[in-house]
Every structure is written in C-alpha cells, then in structure tokens.
C-alpha cells in the first residue's frame, strides 16, 4: 500500500500489507477495552454481489474494512490497529481502492479468493 501521508515521519515509504488468520473478537475487545465502531462508508460493489464498508475505532488509530454479501451478511472483516479510519472507497475494475483519513490508499484485488 502507499506510504503514510505527507505529514507522517515515514511519508513516501511503502507499507507492507499482510493478511492474517482468524481473529478472536472477544479477546480483542478484552485487550482493547472498546466495542465502539464508527462507520464511515458503505458502497455497493460494481457487480452488485455485495457491499464494502469501512470506518474506524479507538483513539483514531484503528481502521476497519468489511465485505458484506448482497444480503448484508458479513463475509470478512479486516481490522488494522495503526491504519487510521477508512473514509471511502472507489473501484478500478475488480480492485477496490480504499482511502483513510490521511489520504493513504490501500488497493485490494477483490478477485483474490481470500477477499471474495
């Protein structure tokens, strides 16, 4: 993904993005001490097969992205503790381009089986 925004000390340096395994949500809530989530967007996928949504939580450092089915059922969720909140998405074919509140972009190929 693109590096941090212009005002960040690591500006211009790429940030690796790795998919992890399943997460124990109850444990995360216990460790972080919060159950608050601030949704910022929900967007219909271009092919109409579902939705993408995203937002943030915590003290402004956490962000999340989620893919929902056409019936709004949860397909997957990605929680990032140091991403800042995601505030929007646009599509370039099968690639979703998410933007956080620092205007950093994360591109995900939604044809990847892990993200479908």
C-alpha positions in Angstrom: 0.0 0.0 0.0 1.1 3.6 -0.4 3.2 5.1 2.3 1.9 7.4 5.0 0.6 10.9 4.2 2.8 13.9 3.8 2.9 14.9 7.4 3.9 11.4 8.8 7.6 10.7 9.6 7.5 7.7 7.2 6.0 9.6 4.3 6.7 8.2 0.9 7.8 4.7 2.1 5.5 1.8 1.1 3.8 -0.1 3.9 3.5 -3.9 3.6 0.0 -5.4 3.9 -0.3 -9.0 5.0 -3.4 -11.0 5.6 -3.5 -12.7 8.9 -5.6 -15.6 10.2 -8.9 -15.7 12.0 -9.3 -13.3 15.0 -10.9 -13.9 18.4 -13.2 -10.9 18.6 -14.0 -11.4 22.3 -10.3 -11.4 23.1 -9.7 -8.2 21.0 -12.5 -6.5 22.9 -11.0 -7.6 26.2 -7.5 -6.4 25.3 -8.5 -3.1 23.6 -11.3 -2.3 26.1 -13.6 -0.9 23.4 -16.6 -2.1 21.4 -17.1 1.2 19.6 -17.0 1.3 15.9 -17.5 4.4 13.7 -18.8 3.5 10.2 -17.7 6.0 7.5 -19.0 4.4 4.3 -20.9 1.6 2.7 -20.6 1.1 -1.0 -22.3 -1.4 -3.4 -19.8 -3.4 -5.3 -19.8 -2.6 -9.0 -21.0 -6.1 -9.9 -23.9 -5.9 -7.4 -22.8 -9.1 -5.5 -22.3 -7.3 -2.2 -21.1 -4.3 -0.3 -17.9 -2.9 1.0 -17.9 -0.8 4.2 -15.3 0.7 6.4 -14.6 3.1 9.2 -12.6 3.4 12.4 -12.5 2.9 16.1 -10.4 3.6 19.2 -8.4 6.9 19.5 -8.3 7.5 15.8 -5.5 5.0 15.0 -7.7 1.9 14.2 -9.4 1.3 10.9 -11.5 -1.5 9.5 -12.8 -2.7 6.2 -15.5 -5.3 5.7 -17.0 -7.1 2.8 -20.7 -7.9 3.1 -22.9 -10.2 1.0 -25.8 -9.0 -1.1 -28.0 -9.6 2.0 -25.5 -7.6 4.1 -24.2 -10.7 5.9 -20.6 -10.5 6.9 -18.1 -12.2 4.5 -14.9 -10.9 6.1 -13.6 -8.1 8.2 -10.0 -6.6 8.4 -9.1 -4.6 11.5 -5.9 -2.6 11.4 -4.7 -1.1 14.6 -2.4 1.6 13.0 -4.1 2.4 9.8 -6.4 5.3 10.9 -10.1 5.2 9.9 -11.0 4.4 6.3 -13.3 7.0 5.0 -14.1 6.0 1.4 -13.7 3.5 -1.5 -13.7 3.7 -5.2 -13.4 0.9 -7.7 -11.0 0.3 -10.6 -12.5 -2.8 -12.2 -12.2 -5.6 -9.7 -9.8 -3.6 -7.5 -11.2 -1.7 -4.5 -9.2 1.4 -3.6 -9.8 2.5 0.0 -8.7 5.8 1.4 -8.1 6.6 5.1 -8.4 9.9 6.8 -4.7 10.7 6.0 -5.5 10.2 2.3 -3.4 7.0 2.2 -4.7 4.4 -0.2 -5.0 0.6 0.1 -5.7 -1.4 -3.1 -7.3 -4.8 -2.8 -8.0 -7.2 -5.7 -11.5 -8.4 -4.8 -11.0 -11.4 -7.2 -8.4 -12.8 -4.7 -10.0 -15.9 -3.2 -9.1 -14.6 0.3 -11.1 -11.4 -0.3 -14.0 -12.7 -2.4 
